[in-house]
Amino acid sequence: MPKDWKTLPYDLDLVQGARNAAIVCLRVQPGERVVLITDRQCLPIGAALHEQFAAVGADVVPFVLEEVASRPLDGFPDVIAAELERADVSCFAAGAQERELKARIAMTAIVNRRHIRHAHMVNITPRIMVEGMRADFLKVDALSRWVLERATPAKKLTATTPAGTRLTATFSPRLKWLKTSGIITREKWGNLPGGEVFTAPARVDGTYVVDGVLGDWLAPKYGDMQKHPLSVDIENSRITAIRCDRPEIVADFKAYTSTDANSNRVGELALGTNLAVQNVIGQILQDEKLPGLHLAFGHPYAEHTGADWKSSTHIDIVGRSFDVEIDGVPIMKNSRYLVNYDTLAG
């Protein structure tokens, strides 16, 4: 572990995003205990976050994953877990490696049980820090509330894209909609950059064309999918067919969604609400916040949505240029919400 975090170099362009994370999103207070988890790949971003946490007077306990465990992680390191048991705030700003999702789920299980204000920044990059992390998160939160008000009573949603997405989803009143707008509370940890409203849908049918990006470790492997889109056919929330002109993408996606009995089941339907995100960059952490609609197969965040099933995997898929209707009423055209953004209360 670095002996002096104050001497670690980082680009000053990271400061604004790191300050947003500490002050606006996590609202760290003097004297609070903050556990910061980073890795060698993301160490400059970790250093920028460390400085902002320390600047508000927090007691920061930093970890570099490679210095406490072998990668890829085969479990969440005990030494970090012990510190999380004492934390008020936590932040995971590190890369994703294949087969590490179980370790991150073990981490968020502690976060959920202890109601820690937790920022999840998996595969964070300098570009994301100067784009999505520079959002006006108060305005993102206002838009997210606007979406949540329309989604919560919804019975049916339809979505289409020029690339060929044709999707219908239905919802159950017992399954909760949530917003993770970047304003993080003890009730629900959130990704940073934030900006989505999501639920576990009762049923999804149709075709989703991934001309944006795939999730987890497939994101850095394949990047922007616009030139090689992946078509996923879905019936009663289960994958029935996968098509792409690159067979290795099909093989990786099929293997991921075949991990357990529910890995191929739609566990999340989400509407992105981060107004600072303008286009796909090939990084799932930011791209899923792009105004539009994305799905995830696997883990339905049952502890928050109320779903009565589980999975050991969770992989997001993101497309471009959505038209969306809720109960027959258009709310989005070409991935722009049908609301005057300038009138949203910050």
C-alpha positions as CSV (number, residue, x, y, z in Angstrom):
1,M,0.0,0.0,0.0
2,P,1.4,3.4,-0.9
3,K,3.0,5.0,2.2
4,D,1.8,8.5,1.5
5,W,-1.3,9.1,-0.6
6,K,-0.7,12.8,-0.6
7,T,2.3,12.3,-2.9
8,L,0.6,10.1,-5.5
9,P,0.5,12.0,-8.9
10,Y,-2.8,12.5,-10.8
11,D,-4.1,14.7,-13.5
12,L,-5.8,17.9,-12.2
13,D,-8.6,17.3,-14.7
14,L,-9.8,14.6,-12.2
15,V,-10.4,17.0,-9.4
16,Q,-13.9,18.3,-10.4
17,G,-15.3,14.7,-10.8
18,A,-13.7,13.6,-7.5
19,R,-15.1,16.6,-5.7
20,N,-18.5,15.9,-7.1
21,A,-18.2,12.3,-5.8
22,A,-17.2,13.4,-2.3
23,I,-19.3,16.5,-1.7
24,V,-22.3,16.3,-3.9
25,C,-22.9,12.5,-4.4
26,L,-21.7,11.0,-1.1
27,R,-22.0,14.1,1.0
28,V,-19.0,13.1,3.2
29,Q,-18.9,14.8,6.5
30,P,-15.9,15.7,8.8
31,G,-15.0,12.8,11.0
32,E,-16.7,10.1,8.9
33,R,-14.8,6.9,8.2
34,V,-14.4,6.3,4.5
35,V,-13.1,3.0,3.0
36,L,-11.6,3.7,-0.4
37,I,-10.9,0.6,-2.6
38,T,-8.9,1.0,-5.8
39,D,-6.4,-0.9,-7.9
40,R,-3.2,-0.2,-9.8
41,Q,-5.1,0.5,-13.0
42,C,-7.2,3.2,-11.3
43,L,-4.7,4.4,-8.8
44,P,-4.5,8.1,-10.1
45,I,-8.3,8.3,-9.8
46,G,-8.1,6.7,-6.3
47,A,-5.6,9.4,-5.4
48,A,-7.9,12.2,-6.6
49,L,-10.8,10.7,-4.6
50,H,-8.6,10.2,-1.5
51,E,-7.6,13.9,-1.6
52,Q,-11.2,15.1,-1.8
53,F,-12.4,12.8,1.0
54,A,-9.5,13.9,3.2
55,A,-10.2,17.6,2.3
56,V,-13.6,17.5,4.0
57,G,-12.0,16.1,7.1
58,A,-12.9,12.4,6.7
59,D,-10.9,9.5,8.2
60,V,-9.9,7.7,5.0
61,V,-8.8,4.0,5.0
62,P,-7.4,3.3,1.5
63,F,-6.8,-0.1,-0.2
64,V,-5.1,-1.1,-3.4
65,L,-6.6,-4.5,-4.3
66,E,-3.4,-6.0,-5.7
67,E,-1.6,-5.3,-2.4
68,V,-4.1,-7.3,-0.3
69,A,-5.1,-10.1,-2.7
70,S,-4.4,-11.9,-6.0
71,R,-6.4,-10.8,-9.1
72,P,-8.8,-11.9,-10.3
73,L,-10.4,-12.0,-6.8
74,D,-11.8,-15.3,-5.8
75,G,-13.5,-13.7,-2.8
76,F,-13.8,-10.3,-1.1
77,P,-10.6,-9.7,0.9
78,D,-11.2,-10.2,4.7
79,V,-9.0,-7.2,5.6
80,I,-11.3,-4.8,3.6
81,A,-14.4,-6.5,4.8
82,A,-13.4,-5.9,8.4
83,E,-12.9,-2.2,7.6
84,L,-16.3,-2.0,5.9
85,E,-17.8,-3.2,9.2
86,R,-16.7,0.1,10.7
87,A,-17.3,2.4,7.7
88,D,-19.8,5.3,7.2
89,V,-19.0,5.7,3.6
90,S,-17.3,3.4,1.0
91,C,-16.1,3.8,-2.6
92,F,-15.0,1.1,-5.0
93,A,-13.0,2.7,-7.9
94,A,-11.3,-0.2,-9.6
95,G,-11.3,-2.3,-12.8
96,A,-13.4,-5.4,-13.4
97,Q,-11.8,-8.7,-14.1
98,E,-13.4,-11.9,-15.3
99,R,-15.0,-14.0,-12.5
100,E,-14.8,-11.1,-9.9
101,L,-18.5,-10.3,-9.8
102,K,-19.0,-12.7,-6.8
103,A,-16.5,-10.7,-4.8
104,R,-18.2,-7.4,-5.6
105,I,-21.6,-8.9,-4.6
106,A,-20.1,-10.0,-1.3
107,M,-18.9,-6.4,-0.8
108,T,-22.3,-4.9,-1.5
109,A,-23.9,-7.4,0.8
110,I,-22.0,-5.8,3.7
111,V,-22.9,-2.3,2.3
112,N,-26.6,-3.3,2.2
113,R,-26.6,-4.9,5.7
114,R,-24.8,-1.9,7.3
115,H,-26.5,0.8,5.2
116,I,-23.2,2.3,4.1
117,R,-23.3,5.2,1.7
118,H,-21.4,3.4,-1.1
119,A,-20.2,4.7,-4.5
120,H,-19.7,1.9,-7.0
121,M,-17.2,3.0,-9.7
122,V,-16.3,-0.2,-11.5
123,N,-14.0,0.3,-14.6
124,I,-13.8,4.0,-13.9
125,T,-11.6,5.9,-16.3
126,P,-10.2,9.4,-16.6
127,R,-12.6,10.1,-19.5
128,I,-15.6,9.1,-17.3
129,M,-14.2,11.4,-14.6
130,V,-14.3,14.4,-16.9
131,E,-17.6,13.5,-18.6
132,G,-20.3,11.7,-16.6
133,M,-18.7,12.6,-13.2
134,R,-19.0,16.3,-14.1
135,A,-22.7,16.2,-14.4
136,D,-25.0,18.5,-12.4
137,F,-26.2,15.7,-10.2
138,L,-29.0,17.8,-8.7
139,K,-30.5,18.2,-12.2
140,V,-29.9,14.5,-12.9
141,D,-31.8,13.8,-9.6
142,A,-34.6,16.1,-10.7
143,L,-35.0,14.3,-14.1
144,S,-34.8,10.9,-12.3
145,R,-37.7,11.9,-10.1
146,W,-39.7,13.0,-13.2
147,V,-39.0,9.5,-14.7
148,L,-39.8,7.7,-11.4
149,E,-43.1,9.4,-11.1
150,R,-44.1,8.1,-14.5
151,A,-42.6,4.6,-14.1
152,T,-43.8,3.7,-10.7
153,P,-47.5,3.2,-11.7
154,A,-46.7,1.8,-15.1
155,K,-48.3,-1.4,-16.3
156,K,-46.6,-1.6,-19.7
157,L,-43.6,-0.1,-21.5
158,T,-42.6,-0.3,-25.2
159,A,-39.3,0.6,-26.7
160,T,-37.9,0.8,-30.3
161,T,-34.7,1.9,-31.9
162,P,-33.6,2.4,-35.6
163,A,-31.2,-0.5,-35.1
164,G,-34.0,-2.9,-34.6
165,T,-35.0,-3.1,-30.9
166,R,-38.6,-3.9,-30.5
167,L,-39.4,-4.5,-26.9
168,T,-42.4,-4.8,-24.6
169,A,-42.2,-5.0,-20.8
170,T,-44.8,-5.4,-18.1
171,F,-44.5,-4.6,-14.4
172,S,-45.8,-5.9,-11.1
173,P,-46.9,-3.5,-8.3
174,R,-45.0,-5.6,-5.8
175,L,-41.7,-4.9,-7.6
176,K,-40.2,-1.6,-6.7
177,W,-38.8,1.1,-9.0
178,L,-35.7,2.9,-7.7
179,K,-33.6,5.8,-8.8
180,T,-29.8,5.9,-8.5
181,S,-29.3,9.5,-9.7
182,G,-25.8,10.0,-8.2
183,I,-27.2,11.3,-4.9
184,I,-26.3,8.4,-2.6
185,T,-28.1,7.6,0.6
186,R,-27.9,4.9,3.3
187,E,-31.0,3.3,1.8
188,K,-29.4,2.4,-1.6
189,W,-25.8,2.4,-2.8
190,G,-25.3,3.7,-6.3
191,N,-23.0,3.7,-9.3
192,L,-21.0,6.8,-10.0
193,P,-21.5,8.4,-12.4
194,G,-25.1,8.1,-11.4
195,G,-28.2,8.5,-13.5
196,E,-30.8,5.8,-13.9
197,V,-34.3,4.7,-12.8
198,F,-34.7,0.9,-12.7
199,T,-36.8,-2.1,-11.6
200,A,-37.0,-5.8,-12.0
201,P,-39.7,-6.2,-14.7
202,A,-42.4,-8.8,-14.4
203,R,-42.0,-9.8,-18.0
204,V,-40.0,-8.8,-21.1
205,D,-40.6,-9.9,-24.7
206,G,-39.1,-8.9,-28.0
207,T,-35.6,-8.1,-29.4
208,Y,-33.0,-5.9,-28.0
209,V,-30.2,-4.8,-30.3
210,V,-27.0,-4.0,-28.5
211,D,-25.4,-1.3,-30.7
212,G,-23.9,0.4,-27.6
213,V,-22.0,-1.6,-25.2
214,L,-22.0,-4.9,-23.2
215,G,-21.5,-5.0,-19.4
216,D,-18.9,-6.3,-16.9
217,W,-15.6,-7.5,-18.3
218,L,-17.0,-7.7,-21.9
219,A,-17.2,-3.9,-22.0
220,P,-13.4,-3.3,-22.0
221,K,-12.9,-6.4,-24.3
222,Y,-15.3,-5.3,-27.0
223,G,-16.0,-1.6,-26.5
224,D,-18.4,0.3,-28.7
225,M,-20.6,-2.3,-30.4
226,Q,-22.1,0.0,-33.1
227,K,-20.2,-1.7,-36.0
228,H,-20.9,-5.2,-34.7
229,P,-24.3,-5.1,-33.0
230,L,-25.5,-8.0,-30.9
231,S,-29.2,-9.0,-31.3
232,V,-30.8,-10.7,-28.3
233,D,-34.2,-12.3,-28.7
234,I,-36.2,-12.5,-25.4
235,E,-39.4,-14.4,-24.6
236,N,-41.0,-14.3,-21.2
237,S,-37.8,-12.6,-19.9
238,R,-35.5,-15.4,-21.1
239,I,-32.9,-15.3,-23.9
240,T,-34.0,-17.4,-26.8
241,A,-31.5,-16.5,-29.5
242,I,-28.3,-14.4,-29.8
243,R,-26.9,-13.1,-33.2
244,C,-23.8,-11.1,-34.1
245,D,-21.4,-11.1,-37.1
246,R,-18.5,-11.8,-34.6
247,P,-18.8,-15.3,-33.3
248,E,-16.5,-14.6,-30.3
249,I,-18.9,-12.0,-29.0
250,V,-21.8,-14.5,-29.2
251,A,-19.7,-17.1,-27.5
252,D,-18.6,-14.9,-24.6
253,F,-22.1,-13.5,-24.1
254,K,-23.7,-16.9,-24.3
255,A,-21.2,-18.3,-21.8
256,Y,-21.8,-15.4,-19.4
257,T,-25.6,-15.8,-19.6
258,S,-25.4,-19.5,-19.1
259,T,-23.5,-19.4,-15.8
260,D,-26.5,-20.4,-13.6
261,A,-30.2,-21.1,-14.0
262,N,-31.2,-17.4,-14.0
263,S,-28.2,-15.8,-15.8
264,N,-30.3,-15.6,-19.0
265,R,-33.3,-14.0,-17.2
266,V,-34.0,-10.2,-17.4
267,G,-33.3,-8.9,-13.9
268,E,-33.2,-5.2,-14.6
269,L,-34.9,-2.7,-16.9
270,A,-33.5,0.8,-16.6
271,L,-33.9,4.3,-18.0
272,G,-30.7,6.3,-18.1
273,T,-30.9,9.9,-16.9
274,N,-27.4,11.4,-16.8
275,L,-27.6,14.6,-18.9
276,A,-23.9,15.0,-19.2
277,V,-23.5,11.7,-21.1
278,Q,-23.9,12.5,-24.8
279,N,-22.9,9.3,-26.6
280,V,-21.6,5.8,-26.1
281,I,-17.9,5.5,-25.3
282,G,-17.6,1.8,-24.9
283,Q,-17.5,1.9,-21.0
284,I,-20.6,0.4,-19.3
285,L,-20.2,2.4,-16.1
286,Q,-21.0,5.6,-18.1
287,D,-22.8,4.3,-21.1
288,E,-25.7,2.7,-19.1
289,K,-26.5,6.3,-17.8
290,L,-27.0,7.6,-21.3
291,P,-30.6,8.7,-21.7
292,G,-32.2,5.6,-23.2
293,L,-33.2,2.1,-22.0
294,H,-31.0,-0.7,-21.0
295,L,-31.5,-4.2,-19.7
296,A,-29.5,-6.5,-17.5
297,F,-29.6,-10.3,-17.3
298,G,-29.1,-12.0,-14.0
299,H,-29.1,-10.6,-10.5
300,P,-32.3,-8.6,-10.0
301,Y,-31.1,-6.6,-7.0
302,A,-33.8,-8.5,-5.0
303,E,-32.8,-6.8,-1.8
304,H,-34.0,-3.5,-3.3
305,T,-36.6,-4.4,-6.0
306,G,-38.4,-7.1,-4.1
307,A,-37.8,-9.8,-6.7
308,D,-38.1,-13.4,-5.4
309,W,-35.3,-14.9,-7.3
310,K,-31.5,-14.5,-7.6
311,S,-28.5,-15.1,-9.8
312,S,-24.7,-15.1,-9.3
313,T,-24.3,-13.0,-12.5
314,H,-25.4,-9.6,-13.8
315,I,-24.6,-8.2,-17.2
316,D,-26.0,-5.0,-18.8
317,I,-26.7,-4.4,-22.4
318,V,-26.9,-0.9,-23.9
319,G,-28.3,0.4,-27.2
320,R,-28.7,3.8,-28.9
321,S,-31.5,6.2,-30.0
322,F,-34.6,5.0,-28.1
323,D,-38.3,5.9,-28.5
324,V,-40.1,4.8,-25.3
325,E,-43.8,4.8,-24.3
326,I,-45.2,4.1,-20.9
327,D,-48.8,2.9,-20.9
328,G,-49.2,4.4,-24.4
329,V,-47.8,7.8,-23.5
330,P,-44.5,8.8,-25.2
331,I,-41.8,9.8,-22.6
332,M,-38.7,9.7,-24.9
333,K,-37.9,10.3,-28.5
334,N,-34.5,9.5,-30.0
335,S,-33.2,9.2,-26.4
336,R,-34.4,12.6,-25.4
337,Y,-37.0,12.8,-22.6
338,L,-40.1,14.8,-23.6
339,V,-39.6,17.4,-20.9
340,N,-37.9,20.8,-20.9
341,Y,-34.6,20.1,-19.2
342,D,-34.1,23.7,-18.4
343,T,-37.2,23.7,-16.2
344,L,-36.1,20.8,-14.0
345,A,-35.6,21.9,-10.5
346,G,-32.1,21.3,-9.3
